[in-house]
Amino acid sequence: MERVGGYIGHAQPASSAFNFGHNAGFLLGVCMTLGLRVELVMPQKWQKPFSLGSSKACASKTEWKNKIKSLAERLFPNIKVTLATSDALMILEWGRRFSNT
């Protein structure tokens, strides 16, 4: 599961930040209740082994997200990959390949 923090300074309403944190906590609780091992990983950590470069090297956030999606589509050819699911699939692949806990 991706370890993320708040986005101070970005135009995000407090209610959105609360909902995001609430949902992340809920999912973590469900996984723990089911006895699943959960590792929280920073975006930079899961992205680095895939040699994606950095988001700063891309002209836009959309270009960066499409780069991640393109890799996920190659790694998961039998799954309908979307911009909404590509990060999760790549975190799953990172955990499968590189997580040592």
C-alpha positions in Angstrom: 0.0 0.0 0.0 1.4 3.4 -0.9 2.5 5.5 2.0 1.4 9.0 1.3 1.0 12.1 3.4 -1.0 15.3 3.2 -0.5 17.7 0.4 0.2 21.0 2.2 0.1 24.0 -0.1 -2.0 22.3 -2.8 -5.5 23.4 -3.5 -7.2 20.4 -1.8 -10.2 21.0 0.5 -9.9 19.7 4.0 -12.9 17.4 3.5 -11.0 15.7 0.6 -7.9 15.2 2.7 -10.1 13.8 5.5 -11.9 11.4 3.1 -8.6 10.2 1.6 -7.1 9.5 5.1 -10.3 7.9 6.2 -10.4 5.5 3.2 -6.7 4.6 3.5 -7.2 3.8 7.2 -10.3 1.7 6.5 -8.4 -0.3 3.8 -5.5 -0.8 6.1 -7.8 -2.0 8.9 -9.6 -4.4 6.5 -6.3 -5.9 5.4 -5.1 -6.3 9.0 -8.4 -7.9 10.0 -8.0 -10.4 7.2 -4.5 -11.2 8.4 -2.9 -9.9 5.3 0.7 -8.6 5.4 0.7 -4.9 4.5 3.8 -2.9 3.7 3.6 0.8 3.4 5.9 2.0 0.6 6.8 5.5 -0.5 6.1 6.3 -4.2 9.8 6.9 -4.8 10.7 3.5 -3.5 8.3 1.5 -5.6 8.9 3.5 -8.7 12.7 3.5 -8.7 13.3 -0.2 -9.5 11.2 0.1 -12.7 13.5 2.8 -14.1 10.6 5.1 -14.7 12.7 8.2 -14.1 10.9 10.9 -12.1 7.7 12.8 -12.5 9.7 16.0 -12.6 11.2 14.9 -16.0 7.7 14.7 -17.5 6.0 17.8 -19.0 2.8 17.1 -17.0 1.2 14.9 -14.4 -0.8 13.2 -17.2 2.4 12.3 -19.1 3.8 10.8 -15.9 0.7 8.8 -15.1 0.5 7.6 -18.7 4.1 6.4 -18.4 3.2 4.3 -15.3 0.0 3.0 -17.1 2.0 2.0 -20.2 4.4 -0.1 -18.1 1.5 -1.7 -16.1 -0.2 -2.6 -19.4 3.0 -4.4 -20.6 3.3 -6.3 -17.3 -0.4 -7.1 -17.0 -1.5 -7.8 -20.6 -4.7 -9.7 -19.5 -6.0 -6.9 -17.2 -7.8 -3.7 -18.3 -5.4 -1.2 -16.9 -6.6 2.4 -16.3 -5.1 5.5 -14.9 -7.0 4.8 -11.8 -5.6 1.3 -11.4 -2.1 1.5 -12.8 -0.3 2.7 -9.6 -1.9 -0.1 -7.6 -0.8 -2.7 -10.1 2.7 -1.4 -10.1 2.8 -1.4 -6.3 1.6 -5.0 -6.4 4.4 -5.8 -8.9 7.0 -4.0 -6.7 5.9 -6.0 -3.7 6.0 -9.3 -5.7 9.5 -8.6 -7.0 11.3 -6.4 -4.6 9.7 -6.4 -1.1 11.9 -8.4 1.3 9.7 -8.4 4.3 
